[in-house]
Amino acid sequence: MLYIPAKIVFTLTAVIGLVYSFRYVLTMRFWFDLGGKIYKTGLLYDQFANVWAAEILNDVNVQKGGHLYGHQDDTISDITGRNERDNSLTRFGWKFTRFLDVLGKNHSIESIED
């Protein structure tokens, strides 16, 4: 029930916020804040994917008793890192963590938030 109203509010506020922030384009404030907004948006997409892909990520990456994907405050890299640290990744999970290392050496381990 919350999904549709939240989607409408998100769309409206994102568009209004984007248009409103254009007034700052000629100032240093806009350019300083832009990197932070892009990073935070990427983080939100990662958390969104963690929730929506939880079942497949759990099935292919996590051994029984490992940390499960799907919590809205966690990123995919965070949960993968916890499972890597605790040696609870499946064979595919180990390959997945190597894939995530494209983002930086030991990306999953360094993404753990306690």
N, C-alpha and C positions, 0 to 999 in steps of 0.2 A: 504494500500500500504506500510506503514511503518513497519507493523508487521513482514513480512518475512525477510527483510534486518536486522531489529533489532534483530530478533531471531538468525540469522547467526552471526552477530557481537557479540552478547552476548555469544554464544557458543564458538566461537573462542577465545575471550578475557578471558572468564572464564577458559578454559582449559590452555591457555598459562599462565595466571596469577597463576593458581594453580601449574603448573609445575615449573614456575619461583620461586614461594615462597618456594618450597621444598629446595632450596639452603640455606634457613634460618632455616631449621629444627633443626640443631644442636646449634642454637643460642637462647638466651632468647628472642630476638626480635620476632621470629616466635611465640613462645608460648604466649607472651604478646599480640600480635595482633590477635591471633586465636579467642579468646573469643569475641572480637569486631566484627570480620568478621562474626562469627556465629550469633551474635545478629542482625547485620545489614541485613544479609540474611533472617533471620526470619521476620524482619520488612518488607522487600520487598515482601515476600510471603504473609504476611497479607494484604498489600496494593493491591497486585495482586488479592487476593481473594475478597477484597472489591469491586474492579472494576468488576470482572467477575460474582460475585453473587449479584450484586446490586439489581436487580429486585426482586429476592426472599426475600432478606433481608428486602427490603422496604415493600414488601407485608405482610410479617409475623411479623415484629418487630415494625413497625412505624405507629402511628396514623396519621390521616390527619393533616398537618401543622407541623409535626415533622422534625427533621434533617434527610436528606436522605443519604443513602449509595451510593457509586459509584465514589467518587472523588479520583483520583490517589494518592493524598498526605495524605489521611486519612486512619487510620486503622479501622478495624471492632470494636475494643474495644473503640476507641475514639468516634465514632458515637453512639454506644450503650450507652456510658457514658453520652453524651450530651442529648440523649433522656431520659435516666434515671433521670438525673438532672432536666430536664424540664417536667417530668411526661408525656412524649408523647410516651411511649412504649405500645404496645398491651399486652394482657395477655401472649401470647407466648414470647414476648420481655422481660417481667419480668423474665420468666423462663430461657430465654437465658442469661440474665445478671447474674443470679445465677449460671448457668453453667460456665460462664467465671470467676466466683469467685474461681474456682479451681486453676487458675493462681495466685491468691492472693486475700486477703480480699479487697472488694471494687475495684476490678481490673478495671472495666469500668470507674468508677468515677475518679480514679487516672490516667487513660490513656488519659484524656481529654487534648488536646493541643490547646491552644488559640492563 
